[in-house]
Amino acid sequence: MIRSVIAGAGSALPKRVMTNDDLSRIVDTTDEWITARTGIKSRHIAGDDETTRSLGLAAARNALANAGIAAAEVDLIILATSTPDNTFPATATLIQADLGITTGAAFDIQAVCSGFVFALSTADALIKAGQAKCALVIGSETFSRILDWTDRSTCVLFGDGAGAFVLRAETGESGILASKLCSDGRYADRLYVDGGPSTTKTVGHLRMEGREVFKHAVINMASVIDSVLLAAGKKVTDVDWFVPHQANRRILEGTAKKLGVSEDRFIMTLDQHGNTSAASIPLAFDVALKDGRIKRGQTILMEAMGGGFTWGAVLARY
């Protein structure tokens, strides 16, 4: 059986770090308030010379180096982002050109915070269909560009960054074992951006009903985890590491409790990164890979929920 094996991972972060104390000088908030409600201590904010394209490119190059694979071998690039450099062309095509790749396909996927899971599942399907042999799957975001910096309920939550996986078509026991994707557009007004080219002709700002998102996130993430485990014929006890979307520590704690597993099995980096939307899963994965927690042969479950609502999970043997 052909499987999509995670051959390498990489990440990239903007140079500027913004702490909770820094934020307290912009809006009416405190480090104690943010930490208690979210678990976030700091986040990275992109400078004028740092974009979704440049961060995604750096993460892609780091992932290729980690995999020991030349860019010329890549025949598919999927970029998950809600903050592209331009309305079009797809930012993935710009990264493709930066890497010197002139063959294969490159396109963006927009599923907000679930984007990386959606992109992984799409790449896996194309690899299994024989349309690609080596894929770059990237999550890159500059959410600071769409934040209302006067809204303390949202601007404290998000940060910028990028992460990437290299997937290769291989036979064997490793690779993506199962995936599950879900959406329910009835809840679009709970988490959205109040602008767009077809409506306001502006970029707009992020708006969120935090309590509603929290309630659905715990239920949906636990449910989709059960579904993907069932599809793979696995149990919660078979999972070595959960690498969730880094939205809010309380959401992750609630999900762990609902699953009946220790929080120690959840990779959490939101204290350093905040919510980086589609970039959060590969960023967290790369941190745990570099510090030695994630090792070859382990079973990894990646799950996320985002605006739309969208949610999903991917189970892989690394």
N, C-alpha and C positions, 0 to 999 in steps of 0.2 A: 504493500500500500504506500502510495506517495503521501508524505506528510510535509507540512510547512514547519521546518525546524528553525528555531531562533538561533541563528549563527553568531549574532553579536548585538550589543546594545551600546548606546551612547547618549549623552545629554549635553545641554549648553544652557547657561544662565546669563542674564545681563549683568554688567559690572556693578551697577548700583544696588545696594541693599537698603531697604526702608524698614526700620524697626517700628514697633508699636508706639514707642516714645516719639519717633519722628511723625507718625500719624496724628498723635495727640496735639501737635502744633498746627495741624491743618484743619481738623474737625474736632468736635466736642466728644472726646473719648479718652480712654486710659489703657495702659498696658494691662492692668488687672482685669478690666472689663472685657477686652478682646480675648485675652488668654483663657479666662474662665468660661466664656461662651463658645469659643471656637478651637482653642488649642494652638492658635497661630501666634508666633512671636515676631516673625519677620517675613519679608517677601522681597523678590528682586523686581526692579522696575526698569523697563527698557529706556535707554537714552535715545536721542534723536537719530543716532547712527545705527541703532539696533532695531531690527524689524522682524516680523514673522519669518520672512525669507532668510535673513542672515542667521537668526537663531536656529532655524530648521536646518540650514546648510551645515552649520557647525556641529549640530547633533548628528546629522547624517554622516559626516566625515568621521566623527568619533566612533560611530557604530561600525562603519566599514573597517576602520583601523582595528577595532576590537575583534571583528570577525576575521580579519586577515584577508579581506576580499577587495579586489580592485573595483572602482566605480564602473569600469567598462563591462563588468559581468552583470550589472543590474539591468533588468528589462521591464521593471514596473516600479513606479513611485506613487504612493498614495499619501497625501498629506491631510491630516485631520486638523481643521482649524475653523474658528468662528471669526477670526480677525485676519483675513487675507490682506496682502499688500495692496491689492486692487480688486475692484468688483470682478474684473477679468483682465488678463488671462489668469488661469489657475496658478496659484503660487507654486504648486508642485512643478509646473513646467519651467518656472524660473530657476528653481533648485536643480532641476534636471540639466538645464543649460549650464549652470555654475559648475556642475560636476563633470561637464564635458560629455554627457551622454546624449546620443542622437538617435537612438533606437528604442523601441518599446513604448509603453504608455505612461503618462503622468497626469494625475488629476487630483482635485481636492474633494474631501468629504466633509459635510457640515452636519454634525449631530451634537454640537455643543460639548458638554463635559463627557458624553459617551463616545465622542468622536473616535478616540484611539481604538476602542473596542470594536466599533463599526468598521474602521479601516482594517484592523487585523483580520476580522472575519471575511471582509471582501477580498483581501489579498490571499487569504487561505483558499477561498473558493476559486479564484482565478488560477492559483497554482495547481490545485487539484484538477481543474478543468484542462490543464496543459497549456494555458495561455501565458504563463510566466514560469521562470525557473529560479529567479533571484529577485526579491522585492525589497525595497526600502519602504518601511511604514513609519511615518513621522507624525508626531503631535507637536505643533508649535503655536504659541499664542502670545499676543501682546494685549491682554485684556485691559491693561492700564489705559489704553487709548479709548475705551468705551465706558469707562467708569465715570460716575458723577461724584466728583471729589468733595461735594458738599453733603452727600448722603452717607452718613456714618454706618448705616445698616448694611451697605454693600461695599463701599470702597475699602473697608478694612479686611475684606475676605480674599481678595484676588491678587495674583502676582503674574509675572511673565516668565516664560522659559520654553524649552523644547526638549524632546526626547525622541529617540528613534530605535527601531529594531531592523536588523537584516534578517529576512526569511529566505531560506533555501529549500528547494524541493529535494527531499531525500527519502529513502526507504529506511524502515527501522521502527523502533519503539518510541523515539523522541519526536517532539513536534506538537502542533496544535491537535488536541484530542476531540474537542467539541466547542461549539459556540452557540449562544442564544442572544437574539436581538429583539427588542420590543419598543413600541411607541404608543402613545395615547395623546392625541392632539387636543383632547377636551381640556387639558390643563395648561395650554400654551400661555395663558395670561398670568400664570403663577411665577414664571421666570422667562423674561424676554428682553429684547432691546427695542426701545420705542422709536425706531427709525429704520430707514431702508430706502434703496434707490427707487422702488416702485410705489412707495407710499409718501414718505416725507421728503425724499430726495436728500436725506442727510444720513450720517452714520448712526446717530442716536446714542442713548445711554442705557446701561443695564438696569433693569427693574426686577425686584423679587419680593415675593411674599414668603418670608423665611420660614414661618411655622408650617405653612402648607407644604413647602418643599421638603422640610425635615420629615414630616409625617409620611409622605409618599416615599422618600428615599429609603428609609429603614425597611419598609414593607417590600418595596420593589426590588431592592438589592438582595435581600434575603431570599425572596422568591426566585429570582433569576439564577442565583447560586444553586438552589435546589434543582432547578430545571437543567442546568448545564451538567451538573454532577450526574443526574439521572440519565442524560443523553450519553454520557461517557461510561456509564456503568461504575461510577465511583461513589465513595462516601466522603463526608466531611473529614473523617479521620485520615483519608488518603492524601489530603492536601498538606503540603509542607509549609507553603506560604500563601497568604492572601495579599495581593497587591491591589488595593482599591483606589478608586478615584479619591483624591485628597480634598474633600470638600469641607468637612467639619469634624472635629474629634468626637463630638457627641453622636454624630451619625455613625461613625465607625464603631464606637463603643456599643451603640444600640444594635448594629448589625451583628457584631460578635456575640452579644448576649442572645439575640434571637436565634443564632445558629448553634449556640451552646459551645462555643470555642473560646479559648483564651485570647485576649487582646495581644499577647506576646507573639501570636502567629500572624498578626497584621503588620505589614510594612507601613510605617507612618512617617512621612516627611513634611507634613503640612506646617509643622512648627517653623521650618526653615523656608518653605516655598509658598505658603498660602495655597489658595486654590488656583492652579494653573490650567484649569479646564482640560482640554484634550491632551495637554502635555504632562498631566500629573502622573499617570500610570507609568509611562516609560521613564520619567524622571525618578520616581520612587524605585522602580526596578533597577535602574542603573546605580543608584546609591547603595542598594542592598547587594548588588553584584560586586561593586568595588570594595565594600567592607567585608565581604566574604560570607554573608548570610545565605545568599542564593548561590547554589552549586549545581553543577551538571548532574542530571539524573533526578533532580527534585521535581515535584509536581506543583505548579504555580496556578493560582486562580486569580484572574484579573477581572474586576467588576466596576461598573460605573453607572451613574444616572445624571442626566442633564436636562436642560430646557427642551420643551416639546410636548409632553415629557418624552424623553428617550432613555432607555436603560438596556444594559446587556452585560454579558460575561463571556470570557474565553478561558478555557482550561487547557494548559499546555504542560508537557513534560520537557523541562529544560535540559 
